[in-house]
Every structure is written in C-alpha cells, then in structure tokens.
Amino acid sequence: MRPIGLNKRNLYFHSKKKIHKGKKYKRGNLSNDFKTIKQTKHEKGTFGWFQMDTIVGKEKKSACLTLTEELTKFTFLKKLKEKNSTEVLETLKQIFKNKLLKKHLKGIITDQGKEFWNWKDIEKHLKTNAYFCDKGSPTQKPIVKRMNRDIRWELPKSTDFRIIKQDKIDWIINTINDKIRPCLNWETSTQLFNKYIK
C-alpha cells in the first residue's frame, strides 16, 4: 500500500480544526455594543443615510470602498491601500472632509465585515452612528449592492485595483452617477445629490 504522507490535502480535515457541536471558536467579532439595522428607524425618502460596502479585486489582493446615499443613489468609489478597518476610516474621513456633506450625514449602514469593525472611531470622527446588517443578509443594504452591479460592469472581479489609478475609478463612478434613472424621476444621481447639499 502506498503511503499517503502528511500533506495537508491528505489529512481528513485538510488541516482545518474540527468544529464540535455546541462549542464556539472565536476568530474575532464585533464588540457586543454595536448597533443593528433594526435601530436605524429612518423614514424612506430621507436624505443623508448611506450604505457602505467593499468590492474586491483579482485574487482578493485589492479592494475599493463603495458608499451610496440611499435617496439619490449617489455613490463614492475609493481605492483602499489595504482592506482593513484603519484604511476604511481614513477613506471615510477624506470623503466627509466636505463640511456640508458631513452636516447632512444621518447614519451609515454596513455589514459585519472585519474592515468595518473600527466603527467606534468612525462614529467619533464623523459624528454619526454606524448600523450593522445581520450576518449573511446583503439584502438589508440593497441600494449599495445594486450600485456595485453597475460598478462591476466596468470593473469586473478580475480587476487588479492596485494597477488602476483613482482618476480612472473617478471617471467610471462619475459616469454611473450621471446616468438618467427612472427611479429618480428621470434625473441623475449627481443632479439630485447636488440639490440636497447646496
């Protein structure tokens, strides 16, 4: 009989730790005091609520932050140097340097990805609240997911964001924001967004 050796692929659990029923293995989680999406209590049609997500590039080695205002569908798309909570915070601080935009900010809704775990500092710097969707529930932030589909048309999963300049990404997202949309009464996201922040 030919010995199979100790290659990880030959091990019964492929080198992964067996999870026993009823036993919890913690690899890190949000702090227990995070706010849930059920606590948002915002009325439909209110300007200033944002949905946040990330899209990853080729082999998950690069990423962009997507931030969509719910009412106008206006979307920000920014490269991340790293897909981590520190980089997300710094990118949000850059986006909300605009004092008028920051003044209208009512809250941010996102998922429980590790890149968003620095939510307390996000709240502190932006003076707003961050709310989290339930795990595995992307439909709880459908607007940013819908905008991600438009973005993916131009920047598919095979894209390596490390070799694409922010200028090109800006051009792509500006084109998307300038699309006439029936759901916006035949206005563009840019037109409607600018009406609110004037």
Secondary structure, DSSP 8 states (H G I E B T S, - for coil): -----S-GGGSTTTT-----TT----S----TT-EEGGG----TT-TTEEEEEEEE-GGG--EEEEEEETTT--EEEEEESSSSHHHHHHHHHHHTTSHHHHHH--EEEE---GGG--HHHHHHHHTS-EEE--TT-GGGSHHHHHHHHHHHHHS-TT--GGGS-HHHHHHHHHHHHTSEEGGGTSEEHHHHHHHHH-
